């Protein structure tokens, strides 16, 4: 059985500390703030990030440099036989594309997973990969499994404002067009490639109801129904600078999915800088079976 | 002369006389509105509904077949139907004509049967029929007709006299059935309208002189403007002048003769008819002012309508020319494949139209409080929206029925009426539309979401009244909620704040304020601040609605 390293980027929401505990390697995403380069969770905390974002600083994201990626892979391959690399969704960043290109020089020892996950669902993929590796699959088999499984997840995000999204450009025109005059809380969906408009609400409670309804519908129609806890899906809540509301949302979600273990995490910063603070997201991933 | 039967010719005359009589009482009926808001337009709506049918009836000429006549009455009124009473009136005609269509002439038995069918049809058209309304009056008339028929009455004059008398009695009892009428001290306006139609028809049966001239004019303008454009002959008197005098002085035969003589001295085409309380004047003259001044000596004037016939004539010729050019262009660019879902909203005011368009509404029909669009207006709008399914947001409780009627008449598109009663409900409905879901699911979601929006509409009272035990004085400001008056008083800001207070509770999150065309941005901003101060935990959003009549529309959700 080959020794496999699981690599992801900080978009998975897996912190450096957590990574050590799980046995996962996390590439920090770089941020340009003003004229300075920062790395998520290395020299930039969530608090510092929001302070700068709310302060109106110009924040741009980029992908990990090829040099950084190769350096990590090279050092890992001294210790491991193979690498499964799970970058953020190819629909939202060029990271995956670059990694696929770089991996061509590694004779199949690095398998890049293009399964279009982000944040809590990307994190879940990493955990699934660990599980699959432990069960004896090799890197290629793990990659194939995860790619086949890519649509078995769903994310709905309710934004507090459209202001940041308009600046970004990582959404479809349909999503950008909604709510020009009225103050609306758009509910976006990440399904496969892109962030797209799903619905809209005028108030937080309407938006939460829309998301809970949508997740319930996904679970009932696509992921095998609402089974008694622990259930057949992983449920997650993510938020941008909005923990209190996330905790309240958990209580509401538990009414529909009683007894489920619901994981809450802040959204990774490269998503946050596009959607701004105050957002809430509900995600679910179908539990894998192999 | 007494009749056992009436033929199509007589029925046509009676129908037009009924329409005419309703038109002349239009303003009076408008004022019977329960809520003293400046939107009382039952009379206008019913009149426009019946005139739409009258147009088609006049187009048939003096000797129509019963079948053509019935078709004209039924389809004309269905398409022209506006407002709830208008729609109900159109449904009464629809039921009535269904029964009489196969006959050449009508006797008491047939008429009684047709009345029964009319009532049945109208009741079906209304989701929750309410007693104390036009429906009750129609029902009373039908019951009386049946009773007379079974008693063996065959003389139609006697029959109609009795029926009308009973109808008036039922009308007088409507306040006993609807407490709001009683408090406001009025009878039901739609019922009054129906009685006017029947009175006019009865007059025609009795052979009374009826002036159909204005009806014919309407039909000229609407139905066949090109073919029947008045001949090039010079127009001697330039202004068609019409008005009613609401008498406060005695107007006897002698004064009537004097008045007519005076009118003859200043023009021609004179009509001067008195019915005891009002005098109807019609004259073509070069100085309308003289006619009005003369009228003022006998009372207040109403329904003043002065048209420049020379200009109108030119316009008509011009329009005919333009139309022949315009038509092909109007046929639209090559049709793109229809999209799945479209939206039509009915709303008044630039700001509100913009808001509706910004959230995805394809077409906004200008209308609402002061001008209810007809079934035909709605159908026209539907034609402009290239979609398989079209959601219609009436945004006014008085337009929902006309929209439903349009949905029934529409054959090539699926129309879905979301029964929004206010503008904020309409906005909420559109916002809750989800692209991925089916049309049925969306309809269900929208209907359930609009129930969660509370709306308050702030306007002024047009007369003194008592509603919900609140005494309201003319020109007071009032906040009208979904189920009655929420606030009233002399201070606009206070009334707005009280209106909000009546709607907000611990579950509320957002207060939206749409200010109307009569409110300045500064005043609106000041109100927004007052609301934000009073409800610090709620979001307050201010938008320029630009709507007429309502200073503020406020919603809480």
HADDOCK unambig.tbl for C-alpha pairs under 7 A between the chains (distance, minus, plus):
assign (segid A and resid 178 and name CA) (segid B and resid 359 and name CA) 6.21 0.50 0.50
assign (segid A and resid 179 and name CA) (segid B and resid 358 and name CA) 6.43 0.50 0.50
assign (segid A and resid 179 and name CA) (segid B and resid 359 and name CA) 5.84 0.50 0.50
assign (segid A and resid 180 and name CA) (segid B and resid 358 and name CA) 6.07 0.50 0.50
assign (segid A and resid 181 and name CA) (segid B and resid 355 and name CA) 6.12 0.50 0.50
assign (segid A and resid 181 and name CA) (segid B and resid 358 and name CA) 6.50 0.50 0.50
assign (segid A and resid 198 and name CA) (segid B and resid 434 and name CA) 6.52 0.50 0.50
assign (segid A and resid 198 and name CA) (segid B and resid 435 and name CA) 6.87 0.50 0.50
assign (segid A and resid 199 and name CA) (segid B and resid 432 and name CA) 6.72 0.50 0.50
assign (segid A and resid 199 and name CA) (segid B and resid 433 and name CA) 6.89 0.50 0.50
assign (segid A and resid 199 and name CA) (segid B and resid 434 and name CA) 5.23 0.50 0.50
assign (segid A and resid 200 and name CA) (segid B and resid 431 and name CA) 5.78 0.50 0.50
assign (segid A and resid 200 and name CA) (segid B and resid 432 and name CA) 6.26 0.50 0.50
assign (segid A and resid 201 and name CA) (segid B and resid 431 and name CA) 6.33 0.50 0.50
assign (segid A and resid 201 and name CA) (segid B and resid 432 and name CA) 6.62 0.50 0.50
assign (segid A and resid 203 and name CA) (segid B and resid 509 and name CA) 6.42 0.50 0.50
assign (segid A and resid 203 and name CA) (segid B and resid 510 and name CA) 6.57 0.50 0.50
